[in-house]
Amino acid sequence: MLRLFRLLVLLTVWGGVSLGLALVFFTWDLPRPEAALVATRRPSVTLEAADGRLLATSGDLYGERVRLADLPAYVPGALMAVEDRRFRSHFGLDPIGLARAAVVNWRAGRVVQGGSTLTQQLAKNLFLTPERNMRRKVQEALLALWLESRFTKDQLLEIYLNRVYLGAGAYGVDAAARLYFGVPARKVTLWQAAILAGLPKAPSRYNPRAAPDAAIRRGTEVLEAMAAAGLITESRARQEAEKMTLPPRPSGDAGWFADWVQDDLAESFPGSGDLELRTTLDLKLQAVVEKRLDALLSGPGAAAHASQGAVLVLQASDGAVRAMVGGRDYRQSPFNRATTARRQPGSAFKPFVWLTALEQGLSPSSTVSDLPLNLGGWSPGNGRWRARGEVSLEDALAHSINTAAVRVLLVAGGAKPVAAVAERLGVHGRFSNDASLALGTAEVTLLDLVTGYAAFANGGLRVTPHGIARAEGSGRVLAVPLTAPQRVISAAHAGEMRRMLNAVVERGTGHAAAVRGQRVGGKTGTTQDFRDAWFVGIAGRWVIGIWLGNDNASPMDEVQGGGLPARLFRDIVEEMGG
């Protein structure tokens, strides 16, 4: 008997030691729950299009803190129906749910169902890493018990609804409701609540913006679960499922614009925390540009070995960027060929040579020789142009005569004054310091080139391209750092340049850009071996720049600026309605 007693004592002692060691093992790095309840997150940036529609988000989005009493009953009801029907009755762990999940998983031969309660999910989301192992599950259970001892069921639901991650950077039902449906959580409909309740299972997979069909299927499952739980009738579940509709994302490839707008936010809005930015992007124009560029690259562009393109639509009066496409597919290549790629503009640079000549006293009717030219062994060619001897500056630009362009540059004082004029209008490039600059041997971006043309369109004012029209930070309106248009050339010279650019389209190399019933102007550009093809055009209040080529600078099949780019300009303007 004494021996048995000693054995029991030893077992009790060693059992206690083992239990103590186990508790130390499971709890030594357990986070302090009180500290972890304090929300920590990355500042969020919300971009809206010009009409207020959501364009993009980044960082962690939190909406207003919601109280259970302010929400429709079906919001928490949908969540409990699909995630934890016995939430109100269990103590943080659900033995029945665990047993049911174990049976289902055993029959399936794999993990197909979880037994975690909402309280366990809350513990994991608030306090623990995504790592999945026995130690983390034990910690999750311990924290769930702590939460149940500290808070009421309603309080736990409120914490969950305000803190749960619901995809696309949105934390909490209010942020998600505003992000996906444009309404606060207190105004969501039953079917919208079902979609939100379906997100915690797999926020990325059921994200309504990225996967609308999957989100609707999951929402239907939630409605069926609500009917099974007796919260709604089966007929009501079917009716609500039929109402489910999610609009497509506003723009397929506006990511280039979103990236560009966010490039220098820290400098523009230092220390502002969360930002809500109303941008200048016109979704209608953006959709037109995307569709037309894709059609061109998929059809005639592919046949001519043109694999990439970029299009920019700028409002000439103030520099607001209304549409931007930086390539063929943002998901495959986020590199922005409209703002970052530096390429030779070819003859699209010639207007800055002509403007320099005007400022030196020449006029559109002044004449220049188009005969062959030799400068130290360099002889620019004129393609198929037949020399006439003397031509007006207007005709020389309209027909893009290279020998005339070199002579105009020389009369204007050479490469340095021309480069200075281009810089004055907003074209920041790498300019060659020789006569080849007249033929566009500089390296510029499409954005800068379009910015330079804006002064020809608006009467002589330099504009600063921008994408933000209004900003709010932490609930207050912020000053947007915009540079007002500044006069950089005379109105008379701007008018003469506009007249000569119109001639390019009316009777010159840009005739393919002509728009029926509307007077438009522009300039073509083609680089050596057809590596780059450009058209920068002016139509009404817009300046539209187009580039076609290949990222590796391989030649296209005789694609010239007056061909596919000019036709794309025409198609865009016609669909835009001017």
C-alpha positions, 0 to 999 in steps of 0.5 A: 500500500505504501509503495502504491502511495509513493507511486501516486505521489511520484506520478502527481509530482512528475505530472505537475512538472510535465504540465508546467513544462508544457505550459511553459513550452506553449506560453513562453512566447505567447503575446500579451493580449491587451497589447495585441488588441491595439490595432497596428497597420500600414497607412492606407491610400485610396485612389478614386477616379475623377467621377469618384469611383474606386480606382485602387487601394494600398496599405491597410484599409479600416472603415468606421468602427461599427457597433453591433446595435447599428448593424442589420441583424443579418450581418452578424447572423450571416457570419455566425451561420457560415462560420460558427452556429454555436457561437452564442453557446460555446465557451470559446472552443466547440467540442461538437464542431471539432468532432464533426470536422474530425469525422468529415476529414477522416471520411475525406482522407484530407482536411476539408473542414475546420472546427475553429470557432469565431473566438479562435479565429479572432485569437489567431487573427489578432495575436498569432502568425499564420504558421500552422502546427500543434503549438500554435493551435494550443496557443490559439485555444488558450487565447480563445479562452482568455478572450471569452473570459474577458469579453461578452459575446456581443463584444467579441462579435464587434471586435471580430467584425471590426478587425477581420481581414476581408481582402484587398487590404480591407480590415473590418466589415465597414471598410470592406462594404465601402470598398466592394459596394460603396456603402457603409456596413450599416447599409449593406443588403442581405446578399451583400452581407452574405458575400462579406460573411463568406470572405473570412474563409479565403479573402483572396480567393473570394475577393469580389473585385478580383474574383466576382464569380467566386465571391457570388458562389461563396455568397450563395453558400452563405445564404443557404447556410442562413436558411439551414440555420433558420435565419431566413427562408429558403425562398428568401435565400434564392431571391437574394442569390438572384440579386447578386451582381458585382460590377467589373473593375473600372479599368483593366490596366489603370495600374500604371496610372495608380503607380505613377500617382503614388510615386512621390506621395511621401514628399507631397503629403508628409505625415498625413497618415491615411490618404483618400485621393481624387484623381484626374483619371477619366474612366471612360477615356481610359477604357477607350484607350485600353480597348483601342490599343489592345485591338491594334496590338492584337491585330495589325501590330502583331502582324508588323511585329509591334509588341508594345505600346503606350498612350497618354491623354493630357488635358492641355489647359492644366496638365491633368492626365486623363488616361494612361496606358503604359504597355500591353498588360499591366499584370504581365509587365507593370513597367510604365512605357509612358512615363519611364521608358526613354526612347528617341522621338524621331521627327516628333521632336521637330516642332521644338526645332521649328519653334526655336526658329520662330523665336529667331524671327522666321515664320511659317512662310519662310523658306528653307532648302530641301536639297541634299546636305553634307555635314562633315561626311554626314548626309541625312536622307529624305526618304521618298521626298523629291527635292524642290529646292525651296519649301516653306517652313510649314511644308517642310514640317508637314512633310517632315523633310530631314534636310530642311529640318537640319537647316532650320536647326542651324538657322535657329542657332544649333542644338543648344538653343533647341534643347533649351526651348524643349526644356522650357516647354517641359521636355526633360531629355538627353539631348545630343549636342549636334545637328542630328538633334533636328531628327530626334536623336534625343531620348525622352519619355512619352509623358514629357513629349506630350507635355511639351506639345501642350503649350502648342495647344493651349496658347503658349503655357507650360503645364505640369502633368499631374494625376491628383485633383483633391486629397484628404488625410485623416478626415481633413482636406489637404493642399494638393501641390500643383504648379499653375500653368506658366507662359513660356512662349508667346500666344502668336508663336503658339498659334503658328505652331498649331497651324503648322501641326494642323498642316501635318494632318491635313496634307502631310505625313499625319493624314491618317490621323484626320478626324471627320468633322474636326480639325486636328493637328500633330506630328509623326515620328519614326526612328532608324530601322523602324524601332520606334513609331510615334504620333503626338496629336492635338484634338480639342482640349486634349493632347494625345501621345502614342508610342509603338515599338518593342522593349528590346528595341528590335525593328518593326516591319516598316511601322511609321508614325504616320501609319499605325500610331496616327490611325490609333490617334484617329480611332481614339478621338472618334470614339471619345467624341472629340 
